[in-house]
């Protein structure tokens, strides 16, 4: 996750930054899932699911924005 953060900060292109952001969100979703499993708090899985859906939507919106060159 630290290497993805480094790529997010220093990425030479915006595509590198988008991919780094996506890697960080997937890693944090996995961390939320592990916390839910070990603490027997399965409501956190709903949080991880919503976070994943918002992350996916955000990546798609930013990719379309970059594709059109606005």
CHARMM-style PDB file with segment names, atoms N, HN, CA, C and O in Angstrom:
ATOM      1  N   UNK     1       0.835  -1.192   0.000  1.00  0.00      PROA
ATOM      2  CA  UNK     1       0.000   0.000   0.000  1.00  0.00      PROA
ATOM      3  C   UNK     1       0.879   1.255   0.000  1.00  0.00      PROA
ATOM      4  O   UNK     1       0.506   2.283  -0.565  1.00  0.00      PROA
ATOM      5  N   UNK     2       2.030   1.160   0.628  1.00  0.00      PROA
ATOM      6  HN  UNK     2       2.333   0.325   1.087  1.00  0.00      PROA
ATOM      7  CA  UNK     2       2.930   2.318   0.628  1.00  0.00      PROA
ATOM      8  C   UNK     2       3.511   2.589  -0.751  1.00  0.00      PROA
ATOM      9  O   UNK     2       3.709   3.745  -1.128  1.00  0.00      PROA
ATOM     10  N   UNK     3       3.784   1.536  -1.502  1.00  0.00      PROA
ATOM     11  HN  UNK     3       3.624   0.598  -1.196  1.00  0.00      PROA
ATOM     12  CA  UNK     3       4.289   1.758  -2.856  1.00  0.00      PROA
ATOM     13  C   UNK     3       3.211   2.370  -3.752  1.00  0.00      PROA
ATOM     14  O   UNK     3       3.515   3.180  -4.629  1.00  0.00      PROA
ATOM     15  N   UNK     4       1.964   1.985  -3.534  1.00  0.00      PROA
ATOM     16  HN  UNK     4       1.717   1.327  -2.822  1.00  0.00      PROA
ATOM     17  CA  UNK     4       0.877   2.594  -4.294  1.00  0.00      PROA
ATOM     18  C   UNK     4       0.715   4.063  -3.909  1.00  0.00      PROA
ATOM     19  O   UNK     4       0.427   4.902  -4.763  1.00  0.00      PROA
ATOM     20  N   UNK     5       0.897   4.371  -2.641  1.00  0.00      PROA
ATOM     21  HN  UNK     5       1.131   3.689  -1.947  1.00  0.00      PROA
ATOM     22  CA  UNK     5       0.840   5.768  -2.205  1.00  0.00      PROA
ATOM     23  C   UNK     5       1.961   6.576  -2.849  1.00  0.00      PROA
ATOM     24  O   UNK     5       1.755   7.716  -3.266  1.00  0.00      PROA
ATOM     25  N   UNK     6       3.138   5.983  -2.927  1.00  0.00      PROA
ATOM     26  HN  UNK     6       3.305   5.057  -2.588  1.00  0.00      PROA
ATOM     27  CA  UNK     6       4.270   6.657  -3.567  1.00  0.00      PROA
ATOM     28  C   UNK     6       3.966   6.916  -5.052  1.00  0.00      PROA
ATOM     29  O   UNK     6       4.251   7.995  -5.571  1.00  0.00      PROA
ATOM     30  N   UNK     7       3.386   5.915  -5.726  1.00  0.00      PROA
ATOM     31  HN  UNK     7       3.155   5.038  -5.304  1.00  0.00      PROA
ATOM     32  CA  UNK     7       3.058   6.084  -7.135  1.00  0.00      PROA
ATOM     33  C   UNK     7       1.946   7.113  -7.308  1.00  0.00      PROA
ATOM     34  O   UNK     7       1.919   7.834  -8.305  1.00  0.00      PROA
ATOM     35  N   UNK     8       1.029   7.187  -6.345  1.00  0.00      PROA
ATOM     36  HN  UNK     8       1.051   6.602  -5.535  1.00  0.00      PROA
ATOM     37  CA  UNK     8      -0.042   8.177  -6.402  1.00  0.00      PROA
ATOM     38  C   UNK     8       0.521   9.587  -6.291  1.00  0.00      PROA
ATOM     39  O   UNK     8       0.052  10.500  -6.971  1.00  0.00      PROA
ATOM     40  N   UNK     9       1.509   9.767  -5.449  1.00  0.00      PROA
ATOM     41  HN  UNK     9       1.890   9.026  -4.896  1.00  0.00      PROA
ATOM     42  CA  UNK     9       2.095  11.094  -5.252  1.00  0.00      PROA
ATOM     43  C   UNK     9       3.034  11.461  -6.393  1.00  0.00      PROA
ATOM     44  O   UNK     9       2.969  12.579  -6.904  1.00  0.00      PROA
ATOM     45  N   UNK    10       3.897  10.549  -6.799  1.00  0.00      PROA
ATOM     46  HN  UNK    10       3.949   9.641  -6.383  1.00  0.00      PROA
ATOM     47  CA  UNK    10       4.937  10.845  -7.767  1.00  0.00      PROA
ATOM     48  C   UNK    10       4.643  10.365  -9.183  1.00  0.00      PROA
ATOM     49  O   UNK    10       5.486  10.523 -10.066  1.00  0.00      PROA
ATOM     50  N   UNK    11       3.481   9.790  -9.419  1.00  0.00      PROA
ATOM     51  HN  UNK    11       2.797   9.662  -8.702  1.00  0.00      PROA
ATOM     52  CA  UNK    11       3.178   9.230 -10.735  1.00  0.00      PROA
ATOM     53  C   UNK    11       3.369  10.233 -11.845  1.00  0.00      PROA
ATOM     54  O   UNK    11       2.870  11.356 -11.762  1.00  0.00      PROA
ATOM     55  N   UNK    12       4.091   9.843 -12.892  1.00  0.00      PROA
ATOM     56  HN  UNK    12       4.496   8.932 -12.959  1.00  0.00      PROA
ATOM     57  CA  UNK    12       4.318  10.820 -13.966  1.00  0.00      PROA
ATOM     58  C   UNK    12       3.066  11.107 -14.799  1.00  0.00      PROA
ATOM     59  O   UNK    12       2.937  12.193 -15.363  1.00  0.00      PROA
ATOM     60  N   UNK    13       2.157  10.153 -14.881  1.00  0.00      PROA
ATOM     61  HN  UNK    13       2.262   9.270 -14.423  1.00  0.00      PROA
ATOM     62  CA  UNK    13       0.946  10.388 -15.665  1.00  0.00      PROA
ATOM     63  C   UNK    13      -0.278  10.234 -14.772  1.00  0.00      PROA
ATOM     64  O   UNK    13      -0.212   9.671 -13.679  1.00  0.00      PROA
ATOM     65  N   UNK    14      -1.371  10.740 -15.261  1.00  0.00      PROA
ATOM     66  HN  UNK    14      -1.424  11.198 -16.148  1.00  0.00      PROA
ATOM     67  CA  UNK    14      -2.603  10.619 -14.485  1.00  0.00      PROA
ATOM     68  C   UNK    14      -3.111   9.181 -14.470  1.00  0.00      PROA
ATOM     69  O   UNK    14      -3.794   8.782 -13.526  1.00  0.00      PROA
ATOM     70  N   UNK    15      -2.790   8.399 -15.496  1.00  0.00      PROA
ATOM     71  HN  UNK    15      -2.235   8.723 -16.262  1.00  0.00      PROA
ATOM     72  CA  UNK    15      -3.183   6.992 -15.509  1.00  0.00      PROA
ATOM     73  C   UNK    15      -2.481   6.224 -14.383  1.00  0.00      PROA
ATOM     74  O   UNK    15      -3.078   5.343 -13.765  1.00  0.00      PROA
ATOM     75  N   UNK    16      -1.217   6.559 -14.119  1.00  0.00      PROA
ATOM     76  HN  UNK    16      -0.732   7.275 -14.621  1.00  0.00      PROA
ATOM     77  CA  UNK    16      -0.504   5.943 -12.992  1.00  0.00      PROA
ATOM     78  C   UNK    16      -1.169   6.290 -11.669  1.00  0.00      PROA
ATOM     79  O   UNK    16      -1.277   5.446 -10.779  1.00  0.00      PROA
ATOM     80  N   UNK    17      -1.605   7.511 -11.549  1.00  0.00      PROA
ATOM     81  HN  UNK    17      -1.517   8.196 -12.272  1.00  0.00      PROA
ATOM     82  CA  UNK    17      -2.263   7.932 -10.312  1.00  0.00      PROA
ATOM     83  C   UNK    17      -3.609   7.239 -10.124  1.00  0.00      PROA
ATOM     84  O   UNK    17      -3.975   6.878  -9.006  1.00  0.00      PROA
ATOM     85  N   UNK    18      -4.340   7.054 -11.213  1.00  0.00      PROA
ATOM     86  HN  UNK    18      -4.042   7.347 -12.122  1.00  0.00      PROA
ATOM     87  CA  UNK    18      -5.629   6.359 -11.122  1.00  0.00      PROA
ATOM     88  C   UNK    18      -5.422   4.916 -10.692  1.00  0.00      PROA
ATOM     89  O   UNK    18      -6.139   4.412  -9.827  1.00  0.00      PROA
ATOM     90  N   UNK    19      -4.449   4.253 -11.289  1.00  0.00      PROA
ATOM     91  HN  UNK    19      -3.867   4.662 -11.992  1.00  0.00      PROA
ATOM     92  CA  UNK    19      -4.178   2.859 -10.929  1.00  0.00      PROA
ATOM     93  C   UNK    19      -3.715   2.744  -9.483  1.00  0.00      PROA
ATOM     94  O   UNK    19      -4.111   1.813  -8.781  1.00  0.00      PROA
ATOM     95  N   UNK    20      -2.888   3.670  -9.032  1.00  0.00      PROA
ATOM     96  HN  UNK    20      -2.566   4.426  -9.603  1.00  0.00      PROA
ATOM     97  CA  UNK    20      -2.431   3.652  -7.649  1.00  0.00      PROA
ATOM     98  C   UNK    20      -3.596   3.863  -6.692  1.00  0.00      PROA
ATOM     99  O   UNK    20      -3.675   3.209  -5.652  1.00  0.00      PROA
ATOM    100  N   UNK    21      -4.492   4.764  -7.036  1.00  0.00      PROA
ATOM    101  HN  UNK    21      -4.428   5.295  -7.881  1.00  0.00      PROA
ATOM    102  CA  UNK    21      -5.672   4.991  -6.207  1.00  0.00      PROA
ATOM    103  C   UNK    21      -6.533   3.741  -6.140  1.00  0.00      PROA
ATOM    104  O   UNK    21      -7.055   3.398  -5.079  1.00  0.00      PROA
ATOM    105  N   UNK    22      -6.682   3.061  -7.265  1.00  0.00      PROA
ATOM    106  HN  UNK    22      -6.257   3.339  -8.127  1.00  0.00      PROA
ATOM    107  CA  UNK    22      -7.471   1.832  -7.298  1.00  0.00      PROA
ATOM    108  C   UNK    22      -6.825   0.740  -6.455  1.00  0.00      PROA
ATOM    109  O   UNK    22      -7.524   0.004  -5.759  1.00  0.00      PROA
ATOM    110  N   UNK    23      -5.509   0.626  -6.508  1.00  0.00      PROA
ATOM    111  HN  UNK    23      -4.941   1.224  -7.074  1.00  0.00      PROA
ATOM    112  CA  UNK    23      -4.798  -0.360  -5.686  1.00  0.00      PROA
ATOM    113  C   UNK    23      -4.977  -0.052  -4.201  1.00  0.00      PROA
ATOM    114  O   UNK    23      -5.174  -0.959  -3.393  1.00  0.00      PROA
ATOM    115  N   UNK    24      -4.908   1.226  -3.845  1.00  0.00      PROA
ATOM    116  HN  UNK    24      -4.748   1.964  -4.501  1.00  0.00      PROA
ATOM    117  CA  UNK    24      -5.085   1.587  -2.439  1.00  0.00      PROA
ATOM    118  C   UNK    24      -6.499   1.296  -1.954  1.00  0.00      PROA
ATOM    119  O   UNK    24      -6.681   0.860  -0.817  1.00  0.00      PROA
ATOM    120  N   UNK    25      -7.497   1.527  -2.791  1.00  0.00      PROA
ATOM    121  HN  UNK    25      -7.349   1.881  -3.715  1.00  0.00      PROA
ATOM    122  CA  UNK    25      -8.864   1.241  -2.354  1.00  0.00      PROA
ATOM    123  C   UNK    25      -9.109  -0.257  -2.232  1.00  0.00      PROA
ATOM    124  O   UNK    25      -9.801  -0.695  -1.313  1.00  0.00      PROA
ATOM    125  N   UNK    26      -8.554  -1.045  -3.144  1.00  0.00      PROA
ATOM    126  HN  UNK    26      -7.992  -0.689  -3.890  1.00  0.00      PROA
ATOM    127  CA  UNK    26      -8.713  -2.496  -3.035  1.00  0.00      PROA
ATOM    128  C   UNK    26      -8.025  -3.012  -1.775  1.00  0.00      PROA
ATOM    129  O   UNK    26      -8.553  -3.891  -1.095  1.00  0.00      PROA
ATOM    130  N   UNK    27      -6.853  -2.471  -1.464  1.00  0.00      PROA
ATOM    131  HN  UNK    27      -6.424  -1.756  -2.017  1.00  0.00      PROA
ATOM    132  CA  UNK    27      -6.148  -2.874  -0.247  1.00  0.00      PROA
ATOM    133  C   UNK    27      -6.930  -2.493   1.005  1.00  0.00      PROA
ATOM    134  O   UNK    27      -6.995  -3.266   1.960  1.00  0.00      PROA
ATOM    135  N   UNK    28      -7.513  -1.319   0.998  1.00  0.00      PROA
ATOM    136  HN  UNK    28      -7.460  -0.691   0.222  1.00  0.00      PROA
ATOM    137  CA  UNK    28      -8.277  -0.907   2.179  1.00  0.00      PROA
ATOM    138  C   UNK    28      -9.579  -1.702   2.302  1.00  0.00      PROA
ATOM    139  O   UNK    28     -10.039  -1.956   3.416  1.00  0.00      PROA
ATOM    140  N   UNK    29     -10.177  -2.096   1.180  1.00  0.00      PROA
ATOM    141  HN  UNK    29      -9.804  -1.890   0.275  1.00  0.00      PROA
ATOM    142  CA  UNK    29     -11.364  -2.953   1.238  1.00  0.00      PROA
ATOM    143  C   UNK    29     -10.998  -4.305   1.835  1.00  0.00      PROA
ATOM    144  O   UNK    29     -11.749  -4.855   2.641  1.00  0.00      PROA
ATOM    145  N   UNK    30      -9.852  -4.839   1.445  1.00  0.00      PROA
ATOM    146  HN  UNK    30      -9.242  -4.392   0.790  1.00  0.00      PROA
ATOM    147  CA  UNK    30      -9.395  -6.104   2.024  1.00  0.00      PROA
ATOM    148  C   UNK    30      -9.134  -5.960   3.518  1.00  0.00      PROA
ATOM    149  O   UNK    30      -9.446  -6.868   4.289  1.00  0.00      PROA
ATOM    150  N   UNK    31      -8.575  -4.849   3.931  1.00  0.00      PROA
ATOM    151  HN  UNK    31      -8.322  -4.111   3.305  1.00  0.00      PROA
ATOM    152  CA  UNK    31      -8.328  -4.603   5.354  1.00  0.00      PROA
ATOM    153  C   UNK    31      -9.638  -4.489   6.128  1.00  0.00      PROA
ATOM    154  O   UNK    31      -9.751  -5.039   7.223  1.00  0.00      PROA
ATOM    155  N   UNK    32     -10.614  -3.795   5.589  1.00  0.00      PROA
ATOM    156  HN  UNK    32     -10.522  -3.348   4.700  1.00  0.00      PROA
ATOM    157  CA  UNK    32     -11.924  -3.686   6.242  1.00  0.00      PROA
ATOM    158  C   UNK    32     -12.570  -5.058   6.372  1.00  0.00      PROA
ATOM    159  O   UNK    32     -13.179  -5.370   7.396  1.00  0.00      PROA
ATOM    160  N   UNK    33     -12.435  -5.881   5.328  1.00  0.00      PROA
ATOM    161  HN  UNK    33     -11.941  -5.628   4.496  1.00  0.00      PROA
ATOM    162  CA  UNK    33     -13.001  -7.228   5.363  1.00  0.00      PROA
ATOM    163  C   UNK    33     -12.335  -8.081   6.432  1.00  0.00      PROA
ATOM    164  O   UNK    33     -13.012  -8.813   7.153  1.00  0.00      PROA
ATOM    165  N   UNK    34     -11.020  -7.992   6.539  1.00  0.00      PROA
ATOM    166  HN  UNK    34     -10.470  -7.397   5.953  1.00  0.00      PROA
ATOM    167  CA  UNK    34     -10.316  -8.745   7.580  1.00  0.00      PROA
ATOM    168  C   UNK    34     -10.703  -8.280   8.979  1.00  0.00      PROA
ATOM    169  O   UNK    34     -10.864  -9.099   9.883  1.00  0.00      PROA
ATOM    170  N   UNK    35     -10.852  -6.989   9.158  1.00  0.00      PROA
ATOM    171  HN  UNK    35     -10.721  -6.324   8.423  1.00  0.00      PROA
ATOM    172  CA  UNK    35     -11.281  -6.466  10.451  1.00  0.00      PROA
ATOM    173  C   UNK    35     -12.678  -6.968  10.789  1.00  0.00      PROA
ATOM    174  O   UNK    35     -12.951  -7.325  11.935  1.00  0.00      PROA
ATOM    175  N   UNK    36     -13.555  -6.995   9.808  1.00  0.00      PROA
ATOM    176  HN  UNK    36     -13.333  -6.705   8.877  1.00  0.00      PROA
ATOM    177  CA  UNK    36     -14.914  -7.495  10.036  1.00  0.00      PROA
ATOM    178  C   UNK    36     -14.893  -8.960  10.434  1.00  0.00      PROA
ATOM    179  O   UNK    36     -15.638  -9.374  11.322  1.00  0.00      PROA
ATOM    180  N   UNK    37     -14.052  -9.742   9.787  1.00  0.00      PROA
ATOM    181  HN  UNK    37     -13.447  -9.405   9.065  1.00  0.00      PROA
ATOM    182  CA  UNK    37     -13.986 -11.166  10.069  1.00  0.00      PROA
ATOM    183  C   UNK    37     -13.427 -11.437  11.466  1.00  0.00      PROA
ATOM    184  O   UNK    37     -13.984 -12.245  12.210  1.00  0.00      PROA
ATOM    185  N   UNK    38     -12.336 -10.771  11.824  1.00  0.00      PROA
ATOM    186  HN  UNK    38     -11.884 -10.115  11.220  1.00  0.00      PROA
ATOM    187  CA  UNK    38     -11.698 -11.054  13.109  1.00  0.00      PROA
ATOM    188  C   UNK    38     -12.449 -10.463  14.298  1.00  0.00      PROA
ATOM    189  O   UNK    38     -12.308 -10.959  15.415  1.00  0.00      PROA
ATOM    190  N   UNK    39     -13.238  -9.423  14.085  1.00  0.00      PROA
ATOM    191  HN  UNK    39     -13.352  -9.020  13.177  1.00  0.00      PROA
ATOM    192  CA  UNK    39     -14.004  -8.818  15.174  1.00  0.00      PROA
ATOM    193  C   UNK    39     -15.449  -9.293  15.219  1.00  0.00      PROA
ATOM    194  O   UNK    39     -16.222  -8.843  16.064  1.00  0.00      PROA
ATOM    195  N   UNK    40     -15.821 -10.197  14.318  1.00  0.00      PROA
ATOM    196  HN  UNK    40     -15.193 -10.562  13.631  1.00  0.00      PROA
ATOM    197  CA  UNK    40     -17.196 -10.696  14.216  1.00  0.00      PROA
ATOM    198  C   UNK    40     -18.204  -9.554  14.089  1.00  0.00      PROA
ATOM    199  O   UNK    40     -19.287  -9.602  14.673  1.00  0.00      PROA
ATOM    200  N   UNK    41     -17.844  -8.551  13.337  1.00  0.00      PROA
ATOM    201  HN  UNK    41     -16.964  -8.512  12.863  1.00  0.00      PROA
ATOM    202  CA  UNK    41     -18.709  -7.408  13.036  1.00  0.00      PROA
ATOM    203  C   UNK    41     -18.979  -7.409  11.538  1.00  0.00      PROA
ATOM    204  O   UNK    41     -18.307  -6.715  10.775  1.00  0.00      PROA
ATOM    205  N   UNK    42     -19.954  -8.184  11.131  1.00  0.00      PROA
ATOM    206  HN  UNK    42     -20.499  -8.748  11.751  1.00  0.00      PROA
ATOM    207  CA  UNK    42     -20.185  -8.362   9.710  1.00  0.00      PROA
ATOM    208  C   UNK    42     -20.911  -7.189   9.073  1.00  0.00      PROA
ATOM    209  O   UNK    42     -21.133  -7.185   7.862  1.00  0.00      PROA
ATOM    210  N   UNK    43     -21.281  -6.203   9.863  1.00  0.00      PROA
ATOM    211  HN  UNK    43     -21.100  -6.207  10.847  1.00  0.00      PROA
ATOM    212  CA  UNK    43     -21.843  -4.980   9.306  1.00  0.00      PROA
ATOM    213  C   UNK    43     -20.771  -4.205   8.545  1.00  0.00      PROA
ATOM    214  O   UNK    43     -21.087  -3.419   7.651  1.00  0.00      PROA
ATOM    215  N   UNK    44     -19.506  -4.424   8.897  1.00  0.00      PROA
ATOM    216  HN  UNK    44     -19.250  -5.062   9.623  1.00  0.00      PROA
ATOM    217  CA  UNK    44     -18.398  -3.775   8.193  1.00  0.00      PROA
ATOM    218  C   UNK    44     -18.298  -4.252   6.746  1.00  0.00      PROA
ATOM    219  O   UNK    44     -17.744  -3.553   5.898  1.00  0.00      PROA
ATOM    220  N   UNK    45     -18.829  -5.431   6.468  1.00  0.00      PROA
ATOM    221  HN  UNK    45     -19.279  -5.999   7.157  1.00  0.00      PROA
ATOM    222  CA  UNK    45     -18.818  -5.921   5.092  1.00  0.00      PROA
ATOM    223  C   UNK    45     -19.700  -5.047   4.202  1.00  0.00      PROA
ATOM    224  O   UNK    45     -19.405  -4.858   3.022  1.00  0.00      PROA
ATOM    225  N   UNK    46     -20.771  -4.522   4.768  1.00  0.00      PROA
ATOM    226  HN  UNK    46     -21.010  -4.675   5.726  1.00  0.00      PROA
ATOM    227  CA  UNK    46     -21.600  -3.576   4.018  1.00  0.00      PROA
ATOM    228  C   UNK    46     -20.829  -2.297   3.717  1.00  0.00      PROA
ATOM    229  O   UNK    46     -20.942  -1.730   2.630  1.00  0.00      PROA
ATOM    230  N   UNK    47     -20.054  -1.859   4.683  1.00  0.00      PROA
ATOM    231  HN  UNK    47     -19.962  -2.320   5.565  1.00  0.00      PROA
ATOM    232  CA  UNK    47     -19.223  -0.675   4.477  1.00  0.00      PROA
ATOM    233  C   UNK    47     -18.216  -0.931   3.365  1.00  0.00      PROA
ATOM    234  O   UNK    47     -18.010  -0.076   2.504  1.00  0.00      PROA
ATOM    235  N   UNK    48     -17.588  -2.102   3.376  1.00  0.00      PROA
ATOM    236  HN  UNK    48     -17.755  -2.797   4.076  1.00  0.00      PROA
ATOM    237  CA  UNK    48     -16.608  -2.449   2.345  1.00  0.00      PROA
ATOM    238  C   UNK    48     -17.269  -2.532   0.973  1.00  0.00      PROA
ATOM    239  O   UNK    48     -16.683  -2.116  -0.026  1.00  0.00      PROA
ATOM    240  N   UNK    49     -18.472  -3.062   0.921  1.00  0.00      PROA
ATOM    241  HN  UNK    49     -18.949  -3.400   1.733  1.00  0.00      PROA
ATOM    242  CA  UNK    49     -19.187  -3.171  -0.344  1.00  0.00      PROA
ATOM    243  C   UNK    49     -19.526  -1.797  -0.914  1.00  0.00      PROA
ATOM    244  O   UNK    49     -19.324  -1.552  -2.103  1.00  0.00      PROA
ATOM    245  N   UNK    50     -20.029  -0.917  -0.089  1.00  0.00      PROA
ATOM    246  HN  UNK    50     -20.193  -1.116   0.877  1.00  0.00      PROA
ATOM    247  CA  UNK    50     -20.364   0.441  -0.548  1.00  0.00      PROA
ATOM    248  C   UNK    50     -19.103   1.186  -0.955  1.00  0.00      PROA
ATOM    249  O   UNK    50     -19.099   1.909  -1.951  1.00  0.00      PROA
ATOM    250  N   UNK    51     -18.048   1.013  -0.196  1.00  0.00      PROA
ATOM    251  HN  UNK    51     -18.052   0.426   0.613  1.00  0.00      PROA
ATOM    252  CA  UNK    51     -16.769   1.655  -0.525  1.00  0.00      PROA
ATOM    253  C   UNK    51     -16.246   1.143  -1.867  1.00  0.00      PROA
ATOM    254  O   UNK    51     -15.718   1.921  -2.662  1.00  0.00      PROA
ATOM    255  N   UNK    52     -16.385  -0.137  -2.120  1.00  0.00      PROA
ATOM    256  HN  UNK    52     -16.813  -0.769  -1.475  1.00  0.00      PROA
ATOM    257  CA  UNK    52     -15.958  -0.700  -3.389  1.00  0.00      PROA
ATOM    258  C   UNK    52     -16.770  -0.172  -4.553  1.00  0.00      PROA
ATOM    259  O   UNK    52     -16.215   0.131  -5.609  1.00  0.00      PROA
ATOM    260  N   UNK    53     -18.084  -0.056  -4.373  1.00  0.00      PROA
ATOM    261  HN  UNK    53     -18.534  -0.302  -3.515  1.00  0.00      PROA
ATOM    262  CA  UNK    53     -18.932   0.472  -5.438  1.00  0.00      PROA
ATOM    263  C   UNK    53     -18.621   1.939  -5.735  1.00  0.00      PROA
ATOM    264  O   UNK    53     -18.582   2.343  -6.897  1.00  0.00      PROA
ATOM    265  N   UNK    54     -18.405   2.723  -4.702  1.00  0.00      PROA
ATOM    266  HN  UNK    54     -18.437   2.395  -3.758  1.00  0.00      PROA
ATOM    267  CA  UNK    54     -18.059   4.126  -4.909  1.00  0.00      PROA
ATOM    268  C   UNK    54     -16.692   4.272  -5.562  1.00  0.00      PROA
ATOM    269  O   UNK    54     -16.492   5.143  -6.408  1.00  0.00      PROA
ATOM    270  N   UNK    55     -15.762   3.427  -5.173  1.00  0.00      PROA
ATOM    271  HN  UNK    55     -15.925   2.719  -4.485  1.00  0.00      PROA
ATOM    272  CA  UNK    55     -14.430   3.460  -5.767  1.00  0.00      PROA
ATOM    273  C   UNK    55     -14.485   3.102  -7.241  1.00  0.00      PROA
ATOM    274  O   UNK    55     -13.851   3.757  -8.068  1.00  0.00      PROA
ATOM    275  N   UNK    56     -15.240   2.067  -7.569  1.00  0.00      PROA
ATOM    276  HN  UNK    56     -15.755   1.535  -6.897  1.00  0.00      PROA
ATOM    277  CA  UNK    56     -15.375   1.665  -8.977  1.00  0.00      PROA
ATOM    278  C   UNK    56     -15.991   2.785  -9.793  1.00  0.00      PROA
ATOM    279  O   UNK    56     -15.521   3.093 -10.889  1.00  0.00      PROA
ATOM    280  N   UNK    57     -17.032   3.387  -9.268  1.00  0.00      PROA
ATOM    281  HN  UNK    57     -17.414   3.137  -8.378  1.00  0.00      PROA
ATOM    282  CA  UNK    57     -17.690   4.482  -9.973  1.00  0.00      PROA
ATOM    283  C   UNK    57     -16.743   5.665 -10.157  1.00  0.00      PROA
ATOM    284  O   UNK    57     -16.713   6.287 -11.219  1.00  0.00      PROA
ATOM    285  N   UNK    58     -15.982   5.966  -9.129  1.00  0.00      PROA
ATOM    286  HN  UNK    58     -16.006   5.461  -8.267  1.00  0.00      PROA
ATOM    287  CA  UNK    58     -15.033   7.074  -9.216  1.00  0.00      PROA
ATOM    288  C   UNK    58     -13.959   6.843 -10.259  1.00  0.00      PROA
ATOM    289  O   UNK    58     -13.603   7.764 -10.994  1.00  0.00      PROA
ATOM    290  N   UNK    59     -13.438   5.631 -10.334  1.00  0.00      PROA
ATOM    291  HN  UNK    59     -13.727   4.884  -9.736  1.00  0.00      PROA
ATOM    292  CA  UNK    59     -12.405   5.323 -11.324  1.00  0.00      PROA
ATOM    293  C   UNK    59     -12.977   5.426 -12.736  1.00  0.00      PROA
ATOM    294  O   UNK    59     -12.314   5.944 -13.634  1.00  0.00      PROA
ATOM    295  N   UNK    60     -14.187   4.943 -12.936  1.00  0.00      PROA
ATOM    296  HN  UNK    60     -14.725   4.523 -12.206  1.00  0.00      PROA
ATOM    297  CA  UNK    60     -14.810   5.032 -14.252  1.00  0.00      PROA
ATOM    298  C   UNK    60     -15.035   6.495 -14.650  1.00  0.00      PROA
ATOM    299  O   UNK    60     -14.784   6.864 -15.797  1.00  0.00      PROA
ATOM    300  N   UNK    61     -15.496   7.312 -13.738  1.00  0.00      PROA
ATOM    301  HN  UNK    61     -15.700   7.012 -12.806  1.00  0.00      PROA
ATOM    302  CA  UNK    61     -15.744   8.727 -14.041  1.00  0.00      PROA
ATOM    303  C   UNK    61     -14.443   9.440 -14.389  1.00  0.00      PROA
ATOM    304  O   UNK    61     -14.397  10.202 -15.354  1.00  0.00      PROA
ATOM    305  N   UNK    62     -13.398   9.204 -13.622  1.00  0.00      PROA
ATOM    306  HN  UNK    62     -13.436   8.585 -12.837  1.00  0.00      PROA
ATOM    307  CA  UNK    62     -12.124   9.861 -13.885  1.00  0.00      PROA
ATOM    308  C   UNK    62     -11.526   9.362 -15.201  1.00  0.00      PROA
ATOM    309  O   UNK    62     -10.955  10.154 -15.951  1.00  0.00      PROA
ATOM    310  N   UNK    63     -11.644   8.075 -15.494  1.00  0.00      PROA
ATOM    311  HN  UNK    63     -12.108   7.432 -14.885  1.00  0.00      PROA
ATOM    312  CA  UNK    63     -11.135   7.547 -16.763  1.00  0.00      PROA
ATOM    313  C   UNK    63     -11.857   8.163 -17.953  1.00  0.00      PROA
ATOM    314  O   UNK    63     -11.225   8.490 -18.957  1.00  0.00      PROA
ATOM    315  N   UNK    64     -13.157   8.323 -17.856  1.00  0.00      PROA
ATOM    316  HN  UNK    64     -13.671   8.057 -17.041  1.00  0.00      PROA
ATOM    317  CA  UNK    64     -13.894   8.974 -18.947  1.00  0.00      PROA
ATOM    318  C   UNK    64     -13.510  10.444 -19.074  1.00  0.00      PROA
ATOM    319  O   UNK    64     -13.441  10.978 -20.181  1.00  0.00      PROA
ATOM    320  N   UNK    65     -13.265  11.084 -17.962  1.00  0.00      PROA
ATOM    321  HN  UNK    65     -13.321  10.651 -17.063  1.00  0.00      PROA
ATOM    322  CA  UNK    65     -12.848  12.478 -17.972  1.00  0.00      PROA
ATOM    323  C   UNK    65     -11.506  12.632 -18.673  1.00  0.00      PROA
ATOM    324  O   UNK    65     -11.319  13.554 -19.467  1.00  0.00      PROA
ATOM    325  N   UNK    66     -10.575  11.734 -18.383  1.00  0.00      PROA
ATOM    326  HN  UNK    66     -10.727  10.986 -17.738  1.00  0.00      PROA
ATOM    327  CA  UNK    66      -9.260  11.785 -19.013  1.00  0.00      PROA
ATOM    328  C   UNK    66      -9.352  11.422 -20.492  1.00  0.00      PROA
ATOM    329  O   UNK    66      -8.662  12.009 -21.326  1.00  0.00      PROA
ATOM    330  N   UNK    67     -10.200  10.460 -20.812  1.00  0.00      PROA
ATOM    331  HN  UNK    67     -10.760   9.983 -20.135  1.00  0.00      PROA
ATOM    332  CA  UNK    67     -10.351  10.023 -22.209  1.00  0.00      PROA
ATOM    333  C   UNK    67     -10.845  11.143 -23.108  1.00  0.00      PROA
ATOM    334  O   UNK    67     -10.405  11.262 -24.251  1.00  0.00      PROA
ATOM    335  N   UNK    68     -11.751  11.962 -22.604  1.00  0.00      PROA
ATOM    336  HN  UNK    68     -12.109  11.865 -21.675  1.00  0.00      PROA
ATOM    337  CA  UNK    68     -12.279  13.054 -23.410  1.00  0.00      PROA
ATOM    338  C   UNK    68     -11.354  14.253 -23.428  1.00  0.00      PROA
ATOM    339  O   UNK    68     -11.521  15.144 -24.261  1.00  0.00      PROA
ATOM    340  N   UNK    69     -10.383  14.298 -22.529  1.00  0.00      PROA
ATOM    341  HN  UNK    69     -10.248  13.574 -21.852  1.00  0.00      PROA
ATOM    342  CA  UNK    69      -9.413  15.376 -22.520  1.00  0.00      PROA
ATOM    343  C   UNK    69      -9.950  16.723 -22.086  1.00  0.00      PROA
ATOM    344  O   UNK    69      -9.534  17.764 -22.593  1.00  0.00      PROA
ATOM    345  N   UNK    70     -10.869  16.695 -21.151  1.00  0.00      PROA
ATOM    346  HN  UNK    70     -11.207  15.849 -20.739  1.00  0.00      PROA
ATOM    347  CA  UNK    70     -11.469  17.952 -20.708  1.00  0.00      PROA
ATOM    348  C   UNK    70     -10.565  18.656 -19.756  1.00  0.00      PROA
ATOM    349  OT1 UNK    70     -10.900  19.737 -19.272  1.00  0.00      PROA
TER     350      UNK     70
END
